[in-house]
């Protein structure tokens, strides 16, 4: 039945497609919303037509209800979820596919918001010697030092940190599992390494309740730090630093990429560090750098006016 198809579909997403838990959860929420719409309109899955899908999108936009008012980017994701689901049903269960000509709305690309170096420093330089402050400092330093996604950071285990030695130097790295299960190795700078080592020696042994706990970042109960907790840590630190804007873990990632490119890093290297499958995704950060150059030129050059 439908419920079995949903279970099979989610298994397909996580096992065969290799999608992350967060992405699979987003698909699940989208489809739960869609089945709610079918229920209140007394429709079953086989009755869904292209016209009905158009009606569903109108409903989502708030014309027929206020419970699920969402933005255009979420509308686009809902369309993608439905296309994936009906494509799966057509392939595996011989359903007709009403989404063949059903496309997500085009969303204007927004430049990612990067903090200035000074703003980043104001967040990182908030100190404290208690267990939680040491952990939070290590988390923030690692987010900025590596540009990793918050899910990648909280999924790190202590064994994912290693050192590579050559004749002249030693480089400490983390092994990150990114989207689609793809692994990459990212170096950690000296400030990040110092913060992580302080946490590992002075905080984590007390936070850890069992010797078998592998998670790098722990909560006060000794379990793995959650994504929501990491978001709260970043937001609280930014507020303590006196920053008015909303700061998220992704702000740290955006700042990492932008500051590297501002400093002259090769875009292909930045792509590799961020774990982008295509350099096109990374190129959006060059637009920020170009905008900054344009602003500097306009304010400083005597013939720019």
LINJO-V144665 format. One record per residue. N is the residue number from 1. RES is the residue in three letters. OMEGA is omega in whole degrees, -180 to 180 (* if undefined). Layout:
# LINJO-V144665
((N & RES & OMEGA) (N & RES & OMEGA))
This chain:
# LINJO-V144665
((1 & UNK & -176) (2 & UNK & -178) (3 & UNK & 178) (4 & UNK & 178) (5 & UNK & 179) (6 & UNK & 179) (7 & UNK & 178) (8 & UNK & -179) (9 & UNK & -180) (10 & UNK & 174) (11 & UNK & 178) (12 & UNK & -180) (13 & UNK & -174) (14 & UNK & -175) (15 & UNK & -176) (16 & UNK & -179) (17 & UNK & 178) (18 & UNK & -180) (19 & UNK & -179) (20 & UNK & 178) (21 & UNK & 180) (22 & UNK & 180) (23 & UNK & 178) (24 & UNK & 178) (25 & UNK & 178) (26 & UNK & 176) (27 & UNK & -178) (28 & UNK & 179) (29 & UNK & 180) (30 & UNK & -177) (31 & UNK & 175) (32 & UNK & 178) (33 & UNK & -179) (34 & UNK & 180) (35 & UNK & 173) (36 & UNK & 178) (37 & UNK & 179) (38 & UNK & -178) (39 & UNK & -177) (40 & UNK & 177) (41 & UNK & 177) (42 & UNK & 178) (43 & UNK & 169) (44 & UNK & -171) (45 & UNK & -178) (46 & UNK & -180) (47 & UNK & -178) (48 & UNK & 179) (49 & UNK & 175) (50 & UNK & 180) (51 & UNK & 179) (52 & UNK & 178) (53 & UNK & 176) (54 & UNK & 177) (55 & UNK & 179) (56 & UNK & 179) (57 & UNK & 176) (58 & UNK & 178) (59 & UNK & 179) (60 & UNK & -178) (61 & UNK & 173) (62 & UNK & 180) (63 & UNK & -177) (64 & UNK & -180) (65 & UNK & 177) (66 & UNK & -175) (67 & UNK & -174) (68 & UNK & 178) (69 & UNK & -178) (70 & UNK & -177) (71 & UNK & -176) (72 & UNK & 179) (73 & UNK & 176) (74 & UNK & 174) (75 & UNK & -180) (76 & UNK & 180) (77 & UNK & 177) (78 & UNK & 178) (79 & UNK & 179) (80 & UNK & 178) (81 & UNK & 180) (82 & UNK & 178) (83 & UNK & 180) (84 & UNK & -177) (85 & UNK & -179) (86 & UNK & 175) (87 & UNK & 177) (88 & UNK & -180) (89 & UNK & 180) (90 & UNK & -177) (91 & UNK & -172) (92 & UNK & -173) (93 & UNK & 174) (94 & UNK & 173) (95 & UNK & 170) (96 & UNK & -176) (97 & UNK & -179) (98 & UNK & -175) (99 & UNK & -175) (100 & UNK & 178) (101 & UNK & -177) (102 & UNK & -172) (103 & UNK & 178) (104 & UNK & 177) (105 & UNK & 178) (106 & UNK & -179) (107 & UNK & 177) (108 & UNK & 180) (109 & UNK & 177) (110 & UNK & 178) (111 & UNK & 178) (112 & UNK & -178) (113 & UNK & 178) (114 & UNK & 175) (115 & UNK & 174) (116 & UNK & 177) (117 & UNK & -180) (118 & UNK & 178) (119 & UNK & 177) (120 & UNK & -179) (121 & UNK & -179) (122 & UNK & 177) (123 & UNK & -174) (124 & UNK & -174) (125 & UNK & 173) (126 & UNK & -172) (127 & UNK & 178) (128 & UNK & -176) (129 & UNK & 178) (130 & UNK & -174) (131 & UNK & -175) (132 & UNK & 179) (133 & UNK & 178) (134 & UNK & 178) (135 & UNK & -177) (136 & UNK & 178) (137 & UNK & 179) (138 & UNK & 179) (139 & UNK & -178) (140 & UNK & 179) (141 & UNK & -178) (142 & UNK & 176) (143 & UNK & -178) (144 & UNK & -177) (145 & UNK & -174) (146 & UNK & -176) (147 & UNK & -178) (148 & UNK & 175) (149 & UNK & -176) (150 & UNK & 179) (151 & UNK & 178) (152 & UNK & -179) (153 & UNK & -177) (154 & UNK & 177) (155 & UNK & 179) (156 & UNK & 170) (157 & UNK & -180) (158 & UNK & -179) (159 & UNK & 179) (160 & UNK & 176) (161 & UNK & 180) (162 & UNK & 180) (163 & UNK & 177) (164 & UNK & -178) (165 & UNK & 167) (166 & UNK & -175) (167 & UNK & -171) (168 & UNK & -172) (169 & UNK & 177) (170 & UNK & -179) (171 & UNK & 176) (172 & UNK & -177) (173 & UNK & 168) (174 & UNK & 176) (175 & UNK & -174) (176 & UNK & 173) (177 & UNK & -175) (178 & UNK & -179) (179 & UNK & 180) (180 & UNK & 179) (181 & UNK & -179) (182 & UNK & -180) (183 & UNK & 173) (184 & UNK & 180) (185 & UNK & -177) (186 & UNK & 179) (187 & UNK & 176) (188 & UNK & 177) (189 & UNK & -174) (190 & UNK & -180) (191 & UNK & 178) (192 & UNK & -179) (193 & UNK & 179) (194 & UNK & -180) (195 & UNK & 180) (196 & UNK & 179) (197 & UNK & 177) (198 & UNK & 179) (199 & UNK & -177) (200 & UNK & -177) (201 & UNK & -171) (202 & UNK & -175) (203 & UNK & -173) (204 & UNK & 180) (205 & UNK & 179) (206 & UNK & 179) (207 & UNK & -177) (208 & UNK & -179) (209 & UNK & -179) (210 & UNK & -177) (211 & UNK & -176) (212 & UNK & -180) (213 & UNK & -177) (214 & UNK & -174) (215 & UNK & 179) (216 & UNK & -177) (217 & UNK & -174) (218 & UNK & 172) (219 & UNK & -175) (220 & UNK & 177) (221 & UNK & 178) (222 & UNK & 178) (223 & UNK & 179) (224 & UNK & 178) (225 & UNK & -179) (226 & UNK & 177) (227 & UNK & -179) (228 & UNK & 179) (229 & UNK & 179) (230 & UNK & 177) (231 & UNK & -179) (232 & UNK & 180) (233 & UNK & -179) (234 & UNK & -178) (235 & UNK & -179) (236 & UNK & 178) (237 & UNK & 180) (238 & UNK & 178) (239 & UNK & 178) (240 & UNK & 178) (241 & UNK & 178) (242 & UNK & 180) (243 & UNK & -177) (244 & UNK & -175) (245 & UNK & 177) (246 & UNK & 180) (247 & UNK & -179) (248 & UNK & 174) (249 & UNK & 179) (250 & UNK & 174) (251 & UNK & 178) (252 & UNK & 179) (253 & UNK & 178) (254 & UNK & -178) (255 & UNK & 176) (256 & UNK & -177) (257 & UNK & -177) (258 & UNK & -178) (259 & UNK & 176) (260 & UNK & -179) (261 & UNK & 175) (262 & UNK & -179) (263 & UNK & 175) (264 & UNK & 180) (265 & UNK & 178) (266 & UNK & -176) (267 & UNK & 178) (268 & UNK & 177) (269 & UNK & 178) (270 & UNK & 177) (271 & UNK & -179) (272 & UNK & -179) (273 & UNK & -180) (274 & UNK & -178) (275 & UNK & 177) (276 & UNK & 178) (277 & UNK & -178) (278 & UNK & 178) (279 & UNK & 178) (280 & UNK & 178) (281 & UNK & -179) (282 & UNK & -174) (283 & UNK & 179) (284 & UNK & 180) (285 & UNK & 178) (286 & UNK & 178) (287 & UNK & 177) (288 & UNK & -180) (289 & UNK & 178) (290 & UNK & 178) (291 & UNK & 180) (292 & UNK & 177) (293 & UNK & -179) (294 & UNK & 179) (295 & UNK & 180) (296 & UNK & 179) (297 & UNK & -177) (298 & UNK & -177) (299 & UNK & -172) (300 & UNK & -175) (301 & UNK & -177) (302 & UNK & -178) (303 & UNK & -178) (304 & UNK & -176) (305 & UNK & *))
